[in-house]
């Protein structure tokens, strides 16, 4: 990451979507379990719009319902990667 006067710049490894796919399910399920919840009980999902590949991997790994990613992708289309200012 590089800090600049107007924010920060980062370069993301091409491996990030694969790593997310591998680990997100366990992370999310553990977080939900602390509140006695499961994925089917969640009414909506906010997926960090780091890019279409990342969003797609989250949707696939969590077996989210069709359209669960729509708003996250709309944010990405309007504002780009929300991590890279």
FENNORBEL-V681802 format. One record per helix or strand. SS is the DSSP state (H for helix, E for strand). FROM is the first residue (numbers start at 1). LEN is the number of residues. Records with the same first field share a line. If there is no record, write none. Layout:
SS=FROM-LEN, FROM-LEN
This chain:
E=2-3, 7-3
H=16-18, 39-3, 52-11, 70-10
